[in-house]
Amino acid sequence: MEKDYDIAIIGAGAAGMSAALSAAEVSKEMGHDVRIVVLERSEEADWGGNSRWTTSNFRMIDESHLYPTFEEDIMKDSEGKASREYVHRLAHEAIDTITWIRSRGVVLEARPGNWSISGFKMGPVGGGLEIITKLRTSTEKFGVSLLFNMTAYKLIQDDNGNLIGLLVRDRSGVSRRITTHATILAGGGFEGNCEMLTKYIGRDALALRTDVPATKFHMGECINMAFDIGAAPSGEFGNYHGDVVDSRSNTYRASIRAYVYGILVNNNGERFIDEGMDEISGSFEFMSRAIFKQPGHIAYVIFDQKTRSIESLGKDVKTSLPPYEARDLTELAEKIGISPAGLIRTVDEFNKTVEPGEFNPTKLDGKHTSGILPPKSNWAVEIDSPPYFCYPVEGTVQFTWGGVACDSHARVLAANGKPISGLYAAGETVGFYYHHFTPGTAVLMALTYGRIAGFEAVQSITEH
Ligand SMILES: Cc1cc2nc3c(=O)[nH]c(=O)nc-3n(C[C@H](O)[C@H](O)[C@H](O)COP(=O)(O)OP(=O)(O)OC[C@H]3O[C@@H](n4cnc5c(N)ncnc54)[C@H](O)[C@@H]3O)c2cc1C
């Protein structure tokens, strides 16, 4: 029976646009006329989801190479829980995908030093917005339809359980049925859905601060729609990636990652985490979540005057608001409204446990504390040189990790491990991360598996 479209793609982020272009190109190469639609819930002015807002760091050492330990890094960070098969194909095809987007006009730049103090990374000039814009321009040449203000909310099956399309709701709330041969879920995660956040992350999840305006579009429908027809879950539902930001700031991404050079205390003036556990890229997510668990979901980064002389400090303090400053710790505690006695006791105890050694902000210097819990494993320096200064910080959610299970052909898997015919997924809709996000892998994954999903969807249609 004639369908409205051959392939419907839900979501116009990196995964969705990559799937759209890939499907369009593959069908053209095969000589088939495949009608493709991308359904995006936002207005055109806001399109692109998280992909629009990310600077999009890639875990690559140059234009042709991933980090040599790319695959192992992900397996290690996930504590072995990520699907090895899925990671392996990502590692195998990520560079091809990068070459593909470069041939569509995306230019890469090296970004030394501002993410990993022990190395560097690559990223697109113009960030994620540039990637999705270039992909969109290319899809237009193939006649792919991109419809805005269209929210997909239900997959439709026939009496035999075959997927035959989906229901969408337009801006005015009117529902429409779209029939398709294949559907690709690329609607991101559920960080904008208070019900799902509460269910999976906890009752306080509503207090989680968000990082980018696109969060509100990430309601998790793609995940729930797939569950409704029997898809299996994957990824750590109770966890997420987040950042540490100035709690006073009204702007997005006012991050403060210089906590590594000071101490973090809560409302009681107590430390609660090893601030120097790892280099910044490896620790800010842990700080973000630990801060969220403190009373009032807030913490304070405390520095002394010595910290100000660190040359690179500015790149790790993105807020435009000045810090609180005081001549002594009592005054500082009063200014920020925390217990002076608690702060003084914490700083005294901390200072007594700092071991001698050379402080070096450009590497994991091993300058640590002894005999205190939590320890500080690197950059432990006495806080004893007034004036003291402080930033109040909150943890944010950038993206959630729980989603649908997929195989390395981007096919959505049912609970019995078998693919659900006609259903594909890519990007944050796929549940993939556990324990710790491996920085510089998410956009690569969205693009690579979006491309695979587009290819596979065309194959499945043309085989019939
Ligand atoms: C601040 C920030 C910084 C980041 N930095 C990095 C980084 O440096 N490197 C990295 O690799 N990753 C980074 N990430 C993660 C990365 O941006 C995402 O993992 C990736 O962009 C996700 O792409 P996606 O296509 O899956 O989702 P998105 O880009 O979020 O796109 C999903 C789209 O689907 C639409 N949508 C949702 N539901 C529906 C529905 N029901 N119907 C229709 N449309 C729908 C949304 O409106 C959105 O446009 C960062 C994320 C954030 C927020």
The ligand as a Gaussian input file, in Angstrom:
#p B3LYP/6-31G(d) Opt

LIG

0 1
 C       25.812000      21.964000      26.620000
 C       26.159000      20.675000      25.940000
 C       27.463000      20.437000      25.563000
 C       27.811000      19.234000      24.954000
 N       29.103000      19.050000      24.540000
 C       29.408000      17.936000      23.837000
 C       30.716000      17.786000      23.271000
 O       31.592000      18.669000      23.382000
 N       30.966000      16.648000      22.562000
 C       30.028000      15.674000      22.391000
 O       30.314000      14.664000      21.745000
 N       28.788000      15.804000      22.901000
 C       28.452000      16.918000      23.599000
 N       27.179000      17.074000      24.086000
 C       26.188000      16.033000      23.795000
 C       25.702000      16.173000      22.350000
 O       25.401000      17.515000      22.060000
 C       24.484000      15.315000      22.103000
 O       24.684000      14.009000      22.568000
 C       24.110000      15.234000      20.618000
 O       24.125000      16.512000      20.035000
 C       22.747000      14.579000      20.526000
 O       22.272000      14.600000      19.221000
 P       20.820000      14.011000      18.932000
 O       20.583000      14.214000      17.481000
 O       20.673000      12.660000      19.508000
 O       19.831000      14.915000      19.799000
 P       19.480000      16.455000      19.650000
 O       20.553000      17.205000      18.976000
 O       19.089000      16.922000      20.997000
 O       18.227000      16.469000      18.671000
 C       16.998000      15.918000      19.033000
 C       15.921000      16.667000      18.267000
 O       14.690000      15.955000      18.369000
 C       13.633000      16.870000      18.563000
 N       12.531000      16.127000      19.192000
 C       12.513000      15.593000      20.425000
 N       11.374000      14.921000      20.633000
 C       10.656000      15.031000      19.496000
 C        9.370000      14.534000      19.089000
 N        8.614000      13.793000      19.910000
 N        8.913000      14.844000      17.845000
 C        9.670000      15.607000      17.011000
 N       10.896000      16.101000      17.352000
 C       11.373000      15.802000      18.567000
 C       14.249000      17.950000      19.424000
 O       13.523000      19.158000      19.349000
 C       15.646000      18.062000      18.828000
 O       15.691000      18.999000      17.784000
 C       26.816000      18.257000      24.719000
 C       25.497000      18.488000      25.100000
 C       25.164000      19.684000      25.697000
 C       23.735000      19.945000      26.086000

